[in-house]
Amino acid sequence: MRIIVVAMLCGGCNFRIDPVFDAPAGSDGGATADLALPPGVDGGGPGADLAPPVFMTVAILAGSDPGYKDETGARAQFDNPNGLAVDGAGNLYVADTSNDVVRKVDVNAVVTTLAGHPGDASEQDGSGDNARFDEPEAITVDAAGIVWVSDAGAGTIRRIAAGGAVTTFAGDGTSGYLDGTGTAARFNQPRGLVADGAGNLFVADSSNHVIRRIVVATGAVTTLAGGVGLIGRVDATGTAARFNQPRGLAVDGSGNLYVGDMGNSCIRVVAIASGAVTTLAGTGVAGSNDGIGTAAAFDSMRGVALDGLGDLYVADTQNSTVRKIVLATKQVTTIAGMAHVPNQQLGPLPSTLDQPWGIVVMPGSGALVYTDSHTADLIVIR
């Protein structure tokens, strides 16, 4: 795979992506980014003095043809990379799903395997190469630097400590549905995961069509919103709400959880305090249309990510585009790619993309990085 970066110019912040390796013949090159957040950016809520970004070009950050290789930039290889997370120091973490491992990409685009053994799809706690995953799909990093992984095939939530030790935190490895504490709980294909700043994890329990909350201090798993096994698109509170295969998750500092409701092709918002669910954008029918709120259309989006300016970015997977939603106005625009043209052509925007999946906003620069599950890259938009 390749990891692709979308870059931008941002008023009030310093942005730089410097080449850090010599790309092999035939590759698209690579880059790395300065990753400190701009002043006022915390991943949620508008920044007071920051100008909207202007994205200009698309480039490869890491990855080449599908495979498995720890290397630098385009010399590295991934296989069906999905979930993507970034820590405060600008290190990226990738759920390398078909390799059944978790990878780390540092600020110099050096790719290493953090945990798991490539090609060994099973579930085993241990350190580094001794650990095993079964289709890890979503990933998040909390304020303490702990890496959390939704191990979709195993139906569990895994914890990776700073030294690479992997433990099973929630779920018993049996697909199903059960609220409980730690390994007494059960999930069914958990495919979205995000940590907030208050010691909670939120899980898009996709095949149960619900959003779950895990209190990290106690391991208690509860259902925040959605009816278990009930597919639909209903704005309501708690278990009266309905989702259809929720995937990507993002959380702001004001108690709002943003959900890429993949099967409904729309973006939903869950008020964490009450469990009230509303539709932010999307008609509920697959399509590609810029517009305001429910006049816009998406197609099977996966990843979502917040910046500090009050904007939400969407990896609109089946449309082969990256979209932007201004939360204050609900205005949806396409910033990269051309709808229904799944052909990766890097360079000046609008360019064309293939299958954007996981997406993050880089701290400091505000550049976007997404995983392309089909071309097996990490891509940057800047």
Sine and cosine of phi, psi and omega as CSV:
sin_phi,cos_phi,sin_psi,cos_psi,sin_omega,cos_omega
0.00,0.00,0.23,-0.97,0.15,-0.99
-0.84,-0.54,0.50,-0.86,0.10,-0.99
-0.97,-0.25,0.78,-0.63,-0.12,-0.99
-0.93,-0.37,0.61,-0.79,-0.04,-1.00
-0.91,-0.42,0.74,-0.67,0.12,-0.99
-0.96,-0.27,0.83,-0.56,-0.08,-1.00
-0.95,-0.31,0.29,-0.96,-0.02,-1.00
-0.47,-0.88,0.25,-0.97,0.19,-0.98
-0.99,-0.15,0.66,-0.75,-0.10,-1.00
-0.72,-0.69,0.88,-0.48,0.06,-1.00
-0.89,0.46,0.74,-0.68,0.05,-1.00
1.00,0.03,-0.03,1.00,0.04,-1.00
-0.72,-0.70,0.44,-0.90,0.02,-1.00
-1.00,-0.09,0.78,-0.63,-0.06,-1.00
-0.80,-0.59,0.72,-0.69,0.06,-1.00
-0.49,-0.87,0.72,-0.70,0.21,-0.98
-0.81,-0.58,0.90,-0.44,-0.07,-1.00
-0.95,-0.31,0.69,-0.73,0.12,-0.99
-0.87,0.50,0.69,-0.73,-0.06,-1.00
-0.82,-0.57,0.03,1.00,0.02,-1.00
-0.40,-0.92,0.30,-0.95,0.12,-0.99
-1.00,0.00,0.88,-0.47,-0.03,-1.00
-0.95,0.30,0.58,-0.81,0.06,-1.00
-0.92,0.40,0.34,-0.94,-0.01,-1.00
-0.82,0.57,0.69,-0.72,0.04,-1.00
1.00,0.06,-0.10,0.99,0.00,-1.00
-1.00,0.03,0.11,-0.99,0.00,-1.00
-0.99,-0.13,0.17,0.98,0.00,-1.00
0.99,0.14,-0.17,-0.99,-0.02,-1.00
-0.27,-0.96,0.14,-0.99,-0.05,-1.00
-0.38,-0.93,0.23,-0.97,0.10,-1.00
-0.72,-0.70,0.30,-0.95,-0.13,-0.99
-0.82,-0.58,0.52,-0.86,0.26,-0.97
-0.93,0.37,0.77,-0.64,-0.23,-0.97
-0.88,-0.48,0.39,0.92,0.07,-1.00
-1.00,0.06,0.69,-0.72,-0.02,-1.00
-0.89,0.45,0.55,-0.83,0.14,-0.99
-0.90,0.43,0.39,-0.92,0.04,-1.00
-0.82,0.58,0.74,-0.68,0.05,-1.00
1.00,0.03,-0.12,0.99,-0.02,-1.00
-1.00,-0.06,0.84,-0.55,0.04,-1.00
-0.76,-0.65,0.23,0.97,0.01,-1.00
1.00,0.03,-0.03,1.00,0.04,-1.00
-0.34,-0.94,0.72,-0.70,0.01,-1.00
1.00,-0.03,0.58,-0.82,-0.07,-1.00
-0.94,0.35,0.59,-0.80,0.12,-0.99
-0.99,0.10,0.60,-0.80,-0.15,-0.99
-0.96,0.28,-0.60,0.80,-0.19,-0.98
-0.86,-0.52,0.35,0.94,-0.10,-0.99
-0.97,-0.25,0.67,-0.74,0.04,-1.00
-1.00,0.08,0.46,-0.89,0.05,-1.00
-0.87,0.49,0.57,-0.82,0.01,-1.00
-0.95,0.31,0.43,-0.90,0.12,-0.99
-0.85,-0.52,0.96,-0.28,-0.02,-1.00
-0.99,0.13,0.60,-0.80,-0.14,-0.99
-0.81,-0.59,-0.55,0.84,-0.15,-0.99
-0.45,-0.89,0.29,-0.96,0.00,-1.00
-0.83,-0.56,0.71,-0.71,-0.02,-1.00
-0.56,-0.83,0.28,-0.96,0.07,-1.00
-0.99,0.12,0.72,-0.69,0.13,-0.99
-0.99,-0.10,-0.69,0.72,-0.01,-1.00
-0.33,-0.94,0.47,-0.88,0.04,-1.00
0.97,-0.26,0.37,-0.93,0.03,-1.00
-0.57,-0.82,-0.82,-0.57,0.04,-1.00
-0.96,0.26,0.42,-0.91,0.02,-1.00
-0.82,0.57,0.66,-0.75,-0.01,-1.00
0.25,-0.97,-0.40,-0.92,0.04,-1.00
-0.62,-0.79,0.89,-0.46,0.07,-1.00
-0.34,-0.94,0.78,-0.62,0.17,-0.99
-1.00,0.08,0.88,-0.47,-0.04,-1.00
-0.34,-0.94,-0.25,-0.97,0.00,-1.00
-0.94,-0.34,0.73,-0.68,0.11,-0.99
0.82,0.57,-0.75,-0.66,-0.08,-1.00
-0.95,0.33,-0.11,0.99,0.07,-1.00
-0.99,0.13,-0.25,0.97,0.04,-1.00
-0.98,0.21,0.30,-0.95,0.06,-1.00
-0.69,-0.73,0.61,-0.80,0.10,-1.00
-0.79,-0.61,0.17,-0.98,0.07,-1.00
-0.65,-0.76,0.95,-0.30,-0.02,-1.00
0.85,0.52,0.82,0.57,0.05,-1.00
-0.94,0.35,0.69,-0.73,-0.06,-1.00
-0.85,-0.53,-1.00,-0.07,-0.08,-1.00
-0.89,0.46,0.53,-0.85,-0.07,-1.00
-0.63,-0.78,0.67,-0.74,0.04,-1.00
-0.62,-0.78,0.36,-0.93,0.04,-1.00
-0.73,-0.69,0.62,-0.78,0.07,-1.00
-0.99,-0.11,0.03,-1.00,-0.07,-1.00
-0.92,0.39,-0.31,0.95,0.01,-1.00
-1.00,-0.04,-0.02,1.00,0.02,-1.00
1.00,0.01,0.21,0.98,0.10,-0.99
-0.99,0.14,0.67,-0.74,0.03,-1.00
-0.99,-0.16,0.55,-0.83,0.05,-1.00
-0.82,-0.58,0.74,-0.68,-0.14,-0.99
-0.84,-0.55,0.78,-0.63,0.18,-0.98
-0.99,0.12,0.99,-0.16,-0.07,-1.00
-1.00,0.03,1.00,0.09,-0.33,-0.94
-0.88,0.48,-0.79,0.61,-0.10,-1.00
-0.97,0.24,-0.25,0.97,0.16,-0.99
-1.00,0.02,-0.16,0.99,0.02,-1.00
0.86,0.50,0.63,0.78,0.01,-1.00
-0.67,-0.74,0.24,-0.97,0.13,-0.99
-0.93,-0.38,0.80,-0.60,-0.06,-1.00
-0.94,-0.35,0.39,-0.92,0.08,-1.00
-0.84,-0.54,0.70,-0.71,0.06,-1.00
-0.86,-0.51,0.92,-0.39,-0.07,-1.00
-0.99,0.13,-0.04,-1.00,-0.11,-0.99
-0.93,0.36,-0.20,0.98,0.09,-1.00
-0.99,-0.17,0.24,0.97,0.01,-1.00
0.91,0.42,0.39,0.92,0.10,-1.00
-0.99,0.12,0.83,-0.55,-0.06,-1.00
-0.98,-0.19,0.79,-0.61,0.06,-1.00
-0.74,-0.68,0.32,-0.95,0.07,-1.00
-1.00,-0.06,0.88,-0.48,-0.02,-1.00
-0.98,0.19,-0.67,0.74,-0.03,-1.00
-0.32,-0.95,0.48,-0.87,0.02,-1.00
0.97,-0.23,0.29,-0.96,0.00,-1.00
-0.87,-0.49,0.85,-0.53,-0.11,-0.99
-0.86,0.51,0.75,-0.67,0.08,-1.00
0.99,0.14,0.02,1.00,0.00,-1.00
-0.94,-0.34,1.00,-0.01,-0.07,-1.00
-1.00,0.07,0.99,-0.16,0.05,-1.00
-0.36,-0.93,-0.13,-0.99,0.02,-1.00
-0.80,-0.60,0.89,-0.46,-0.01,-1.00
-0.47,-0.88,0.77,-0.63,0.11,-0.99
-0.98,0.19,0.52,-0.85,-0.02,-1.00
0.27,-0.96,-0.10,-0.99,-0.02,-1.00
-0.96,-0.29,0.70,-0.72,0.12,-0.99
0.82,0.58,-0.83,-0.55,-0.06,-1.00
-0.92,0.40,-0.30,0.95,0.01,-1.00
-0.99,0.16,-0.25,0.97,0.05,-1.00
-0.98,0.18,0.36,-0.93,0.05,-1.00
-0.71,-0.71,0.61,-0.79,0.08,-1.00
-0.83,-0.56,0.33,-0.95,0.05,-1.00
-0.77,-0.64,1.00,-0.06,-0.04,-1.00
0.85,0.52,0.88,0.48,0.11,-0.99
-0.89,0.46,0.72,-0.69,-0.15,-0.99
-0.80,-0.60,-0.59,0.81,0.02,-1.00
-0.83,-0.56,0.40,-0.92,-0.12,-0.99
-0.48,-0.88,0.56,-0.83,0.05,-1.00
-0.50,-0.86,0.38,-0.92,0.04,-1.00
-0.85,-0.53,0.76,-0.65,0.00,-1.00
-1.00,-0.03,0.00,-1.00,-0.09,-1.00
-0.91,0.42,-0.37,0.93,0.02,-1.00
-1.00,0.03,0.01,1.00,0.00,-1.00
1.00,0.09,0.15,0.99,0.07,-1.00
-0.98,0.21,0.72,-0.70,0.04,-1.00
-0.99,-0.10,0.79,-0.61,0.01,-1.00
-0.91,-0.41,0.63,-0.77,-0.10,-1.00
-0.74,-0.67,0.74,-0.67,0.19,-0.98
-1.00,0.00,0.92,-0.39,-0.05,-1.00
-1.00,-0.04,1.00,0.04,-0.24,-0.97
-0.87,0.49,-0.69,0.72,-0.03,-1.00
-0.91,0.42,-0.53,0.85,0.00,-1.00
-1.00,0.04,-0.29,0.96,-0.04,-1.00
0.94,0.34,0.59,0.80,-0.05,-1.00
-0.72,-0.70,0.27,-0.96,0.14,-0.99
-0.94,-0.35,0.84,-0.55,-0.08,-1.00
-0.94,-0.33,0.48,-0.88,-0.01,-1.00
-0.89,-0.46,0.77,-0.64,0.07,-1.00
-0.90,-0.43,0.91,-0.42,0.01,-1.00
-0.97,0.24,0.15,-0.99,-0.08,-1.00
-0.83,0.56,-0.56,0.83,-0.01,-1.00
-1.00,0.09,0.02,1.00,0.02,-1.00
1.00,-0.09,0.08,1.00,0.02,-1.00
-0.96,0.27,0.79,-0.61,-0.05,-1.00
-0.96,-0.27,0.77,-0.64,0.09,-1.00
-0.74,-0.67,0.45,-0.89,0.08,-1.00
-1.00,0.06,0.87,-0.50,-0.11,-0.99
-0.99,-0.10,-0.63,0.77,-0.02,-1.00
-0.54,-0.84,0.57,-0.82,-0.06,-1.00
1.00,-0.08,0.55,-0.84,-0.06,-1.00
-0.95,-0.30,0.16,0.99,0.01,-1.00
1.00,0.05,0.02,1.00,0.04,-1.00
-0.94,-0.34,0.81,-0.58,0.02,-1.00
-0.92,0.40,0.71,-0.71,0.00,-1.00
0.21,-0.98,-0.39,-0.92,0.03,-1.00
-0.60,-0.80,0.83,-0.56,0.06,-1.00
-0.28,-0.96,0.84,-0.54,0.19,-0.98
-0.98,0.21,0.61,-0.79,-0.03,-1.00
0.06,-1.00,-0.26,-0.97,-0.03,-1.00
-0.94,-0.34,0.82,-0.58,0.08,-1.00
0.86,0.51,-0.80,-0.60,-0.07,-1.00
-0.97,0.24,0.03,1.00,0.13,-0.99
-0.99,0.13,-0.25,0.97,0.03,-1.00
-0.99,0.13,0.26,-0.97,0.08,-1.00
-0.67,-0.74,0.56,-0.83,0.02,-1.00
-0.77,-0.63,0.25,-0.97,0.05,-1.00
-0.73,-0.68,0.99,-0.17,-0.02,-1.00
0.85,0.53,0.89,0.46,0.08,-1.00
-0.93,0.36,0.88,-0.47,-0.14,-0.99
-0.84,-0.54,0.07,1.00,0.07,-1.00
-0.64,-0.77,0.56,-0.83,-0.09,-1.00
-0.39,-0.92,0.69,-0.72,0.10,-1.00
-0.47,-0.88,0.57,-0.82,0.08,-1.00
-0.97,-0.23,0.65,-0.76,0.12,-0.99
-0.99,-0.14,-0.12,-0.99,-0.01,-1.00
-1.00,-0.04,0.14,0.99,-0.08,-1.00
-0.91,-0.42,0.28,0.96,0.06,-1.00
1.00,0.10,0.44,0.90,0.04,-1.00
-0.87,-0.49,0.50,-0.86,0.23,-0.97
-0.92,-0.38,0.62,-0.79,0.09,-1.00
-0.88,-0.47,0.70,-0.72,-0.12,-0.99
-0.85,-0.53,0.79,-0.61,0.20,-0.98
-1.00,0.08,0.99,-0.16,-0.03,-1.00
-1.00,0.08,0.99,0.11,-0.35,-0.94
-0.88,0.48,-0.76,0.65,-0.07,-1.00
-0.98,0.20,-0.19,0.98,0.19,-0.98
-1.00,-0.01,-0.19,0.98,0.04,-1.00
0.89,0.46,0.62,0.79,-0.01,-1.00
-0.67,-0.74,0.27,-0.96,0.11,-0.99
-0.95,-0.33,0.81,-0.58,-0.02,-1.00
-0.94,-0.35,0.42,-0.91,0.08,-1.00
-0.85,-0.53,0.67,-0.74,0.08,-1.00
-0.86,-0.51,0.83,-0.55,0.12,-0.99
-1.00,0.10,0.91,-0.41,-0.13,-0.99
-0.88,0.47,-0.61,0.79,-0.07,-1.00
-0.89,0.46,-0.53,0.85,-0.08,-1.00
-0.90,-0.43,-0.32,0.95,-0.09,-1.00
0.98,0.17,0.11,0.99,-0.05,-1.00
-0.94,0.35,0.79,-0.61,0.02,-1.00
-0.95,-0.32,0.81,-0.58,0.05,-1.00
-0.73,-0.68,0.27,-0.96,0.04,-1.00
-0.99,-0.11,0.85,-0.52,-0.03,-1.00
-1.00,0.08,-0.68,0.74,-0.07,-1.00
-0.37,-0.93,0.52,-0.85,0.03,-1.00
0.96,-0.27,0.46,-0.89,0.05,-1.00
-0.99,-0.16,0.80,-0.60,-0.11,-0.99
-0.86,0.51,0.86,-0.51,0.03,-1.00
0.96,0.28,0.11,0.99,-0.06,-1.00
-0.95,-0.30,0.93,-0.36,-0.05,-1.00
-1.00,0.02,0.69,-0.72,0.06,-1.00
0.08,-1.00,-0.13,-0.99,0.09,-1.00
-0.67,-0.74,1.00,0.06,-0.05,-1.00
-0.83,-0.56,0.84,-0.55,0.14,-0.99
-0.99,0.11,0.89,-0.46,-0.03,-1.00
-0.26,-0.97,-0.17,-0.99,-0.05,-1.00
-0.94,-0.33,0.72,-0.70,0.10,-1.00
0.87,0.48,-0.75,-0.67,-0.10,-1.00
-0.96,0.28,-0.10,1.00,0.08,-1.00
-0.99,0.16,-0.28,0.96,0.04,-1.00
-0.97,0.26,0.33,-0.95,0.02,-1.00
-0.72,-0.70,0.63,-0.78,0.08,-1.00
-0.79,-0.61,0.18,-0.98,0.07,-1.00
-0.68,-0.73,0.99,-0.13,0.00,-1.00
0.82,0.57,0.87,0.49,0.06,-1.00
-0.88,0.47,0.60,-0.80,-0.04,-1.00
-0.78,-0.63,-1.00,0.01,-0.13,-0.99
-0.92,0.38,0.59,-0.81,0.00,-1.00
-0.74,-0.68,0.57,-0.82,0.15,-0.99
-0.56,-0.83,0.51,-0.86,-0.04,-1.00
-0.75,-0.66,0.63,-0.78,0.03,-1.00
-0.97,-0.24,-0.03,-1.00,-0.03,-1.00
-1.00,0.07,0.07,1.00,-0.04,-1.00
-0.94,-0.34,0.23,0.97,0.06,-1.00
1.00,0.08,0.46,0.89,0.03,-1.00
-0.90,-0.44,0.70,-0.71,0.04,-1.00
-0.93,-0.36,0.81,-0.59,-0.02,-1.00
-0.98,-0.21,0.75,-0.66,-0.13,-0.99
-0.83,-0.55,0.82,-0.58,0.20,-0.98
-0.99,0.15,0.99,-0.16,-0.06,-1.00
-1.00,0.09,1.00,0.06,-0.24,-0.97
-0.85,0.53,-0.77,0.64,-0.06,-1.00
-0.92,0.40,-0.41,0.91,0.05,-1.00
-0.99,-0.10,-0.06,1.00,0.00,-1.00
0.77,0.64,0.73,0.69,0.04,-1.00
-0.53,-0.85,0.26,-0.97,0.02,-1.00
-0.97,-0.24,0.82,-0.58,-0.01,-1.00
-0.93,-0.37,0.39,-0.92,0.06,-1.00
-0.82,-0.57,0.76,-0.65,0.06,-1.00
-0.93,-0.38,0.85,-0.53,0.13,-0.99
-0.97,0.25,0.92,-0.40,-0.16,-0.99
-0.88,0.47,-0.62,0.79,-0.06,-1.00
-0.90,0.44,-0.60,0.80,-0.10,-0.99
-0.93,-0.37,-0.34,0.94,-0.10,-1.00
0.99,0.15,0.16,0.99,0.00,-1.00
-0.95,0.32,0.75,-0.66,-0.06,-1.00
-0.93,-0.37,0.76,-0.65,0.09,-1.00
-0.75,-0.66,0.33,-0.94,0.05,-1.00
-0.99,-0.13,0.85,-0.53,0.00,-1.00
-0.99,0.10,-0.73,0.68,-0.09,-1.00
-0.40,-0.92,0.50,-0.86,0.02,-1.00
0.94,-0.34,0.59,-0.81,-0.04,-1.00
-0.99,0.14,-0.32,0.95,-0.14,-0.99
1.00,-0.04,-0.07,1.00,0.06,-1.00
-0.85,-0.53,0.72,-0.69,-0.04,-1.00
-0.86,0.51,0.70,-0.71,0.02,-1.00
-0.01,-1.00,-0.14,-0.99,0.05,-1.00
-0.62,-0.78,0.96,-0.27,-0.06,-1.00
-0.47,-0.88,0.84,-0.55,0.15,-0.99
-0.98,0.22,0.52,-0.85,-0.03,-1.00
0.18,-0.98,-0.25,-0.97,-0.04,-1.00
-0.96,-0.29,0.82,-0.57,0.10,-1.00
0.83,0.56,-0.82,-0.57,-0.08,-1.00
-0.97,0.23,0.06,1.00,0.16,-0.99
-1.00,0.09,-0.25,0.97,0.04,-1.00
-0.99,0.12,0.30,-0.95,0.02,-1.00
-0.68,-0.73,0.60,-0.80,0.03,-1.00
-0.79,-0.61,0.14,-0.99,0.05,-1.00
-0.64,-0.77,0.98,-0.18,0.13,-0.99
0.82,0.58,0.79,0.61,0.01,-1.00
-0.93,0.37,0.50,-0.87,0.06,-1.00
-0.94,-0.33,-0.99,0.17,-0.15,-0.99
-0.99,0.15,0.50,-0.87,0.14,-0.99
-0.70,-0.72,0.51,-0.86,-0.02,-1.00
-0.48,-0.87,0.62,-0.79,0.03,-1.00
-0.98,-0.19,0.57,-0.82,0.24,-0.97
-0.97,-0.26,-0.14,-0.99,-0.02,-1.00
-1.00,-0.09,0.17,0.99,-0.05,-1.00
-0.97,-0.23,0.03,1.00,-0.07,-1.00
1.00,0.05,0.47,0.88,0.01,-1.00
-0.87,-0.50,0.58,-0.81,0.05,-1.00
-0.91,-0.42,0.74,-0.67,0.03,-1.00
-0.96,-0.30,0.63,-0.78,-0.11,-0.99
-0.81,-0.59,0.80,-0.60,0.17,-0.99
-0.99,0.12,0.99,-0.13,-0.09,-1.00
-1.00,0.04,1.00,0.09,-0.32,-0.95
-0.86,0.51,-0.82,0.57,-0.09,-1.00
-0.96,0.28,-0.30,0.95,0.12,-0.99
-1.00,0.06,-0.14,0.99,-0.01,-1.00
0.85,0.53,0.66,0.75,-0.02,-1.00
-0.67,-0.74,0.28,-0.96,0.21,-0.98
-0.92,-0.40,0.79,-0.61,-0.08,-1.00
-0.92,-0.40,0.36,-0.93,0.02,-1.00
-0.79,-0.61,0.71,-0.70,0.09,-1.00
-0.87,-0.49,0.87,-0.49,0.14,-0.99
-0.98,0.18,0.93,-0.38,-0.15,-0.99
-0.90,0.44,-0.56,0.83,-0.05,-1.00
-0.91,0.42,-0.54,0.84,-0.07,-1.00
-0.91,-0.42,-0.21,0.98,-0.08,-1.00
0.92,0.39,0.32,0.95,0.01,-1.00
-0.96,0.29,0.80,-0.60,0.01,-1.00
-0.95,-0.31,0.79,-0.61,0.08,-1.00
-0.73,-0.68,0.35,-0.94,0.07,-1.00
-0.99,-0.15,0.83,-0.55,-0.04,-1.00
-0.97,-0.25,-0.32,0.95,0.01,-1.00
-0.43,-0.90,0.59,-0.80,0.03,-1.00
1.00,-0.01,0.23,-0.97,0.03,-1.00
-0.81,-0.59,0.78,-0.63,-0.08,-1.00
-0.83,0.56,0.74,-0.68,0.09,-1.00
0.90,0.43,0.42,0.91,0.12,-0.99
-0.84,-0.54,0.98,0.22,-0.07,-1.00
-0.99,0.16,0.96,0.29,-0.06,-1.00
-0.58,-0.81,0.96,-0.28,-0.11,-0.99
-0.94,0.35,0.92,-0.39,0.10,-0.99
-0.78,-0.63,0.95,-0.33,-0.09,-1.00
-0.99,0.11,0.25,-0.97,0.02,-1.00
0.82,-0.58,-0.44,-0.90,-0.06,-1.00
-0.88,0.48,0.59,-0.81,0.06,-1.00
-0.92,0.40,0.49,-0.87,0.24,0.97
-0.99,0.17,-0.31,0.95,0.00,-1.00
0.81,0.58,-0.07,-1.00,0.15,-0.99
-0.74,-0.67,0.59,-0.81,-0.05,-1.00
-0.90,-0.44,0.11,-0.99,0.00,-1.00
-0.95,-0.33,-1.00,0.06,-0.02,-1.00
-0.74,-0.68,0.98,0.20,0.06,-1.00
-0.89,0.46,0.66,-0.75,-0.13,-0.99
-0.80,-0.60,-1.00,-0.03,0.08,-1.00
-0.98,0.20,0.49,-0.87,-0.05,-1.00
-0.54,-0.84,0.61,-0.79,0.08,-1.00
-0.67,-0.74,0.38,-0.93,0.17,-0.98
-0.98,-0.18,0.82,-0.57,-0.05,-1.00
-0.96,0.26,0.72,-0.70,0.03,-1.00
-0.90,0.43,0.64,-0.77,0.04,-1.00
1.00,0.04,-0.90,0.44,-0.07,-1.00
-0.98,0.21,-0.51,0.86,-0.11,-0.99
0.97,0.23,0.06,1.00,0.08,-1.00
-0.88,0.48,0.41,-0.91,0.08,-1.00
-0.97,-0.24,0.66,-0.75,0.15,-0.99
-0.82,-0.57,0.72,-0.70,0.07,-1.00
-0.71,-0.70,0.40,-0.92,0.12,-0.99
-1.00,-0.04,0.66,-0.75,0.13,-0.99
-0.95,-0.30,0.94,-0.33,-0.12,-0.99
-0.94,0.35,-0.43,0.90,-0.06,-1.00
-1.00,0.08,-0.74,0.67,-0.01,-1.00
-0.99,0.10,-0.12,0.99,0.07,-1.00
0.89,0.46,0.71,0.71,0.00,-1.00
-0.84,-0.55,0.25,-0.97,0.35,-0.94
-0.96,-0.29,0.78,-0.62,-0.09,-1.00
-0.88,-0.47,0.63,-0.77,0.05,-1.00
-0.90,-0.44,0.70,-0.72,0.11,-0.99
-0.94,-0.35,0.85,-0.53,-0.07,-1.00
-0.69,-0.72,0.00,0.00,0.00,0.00
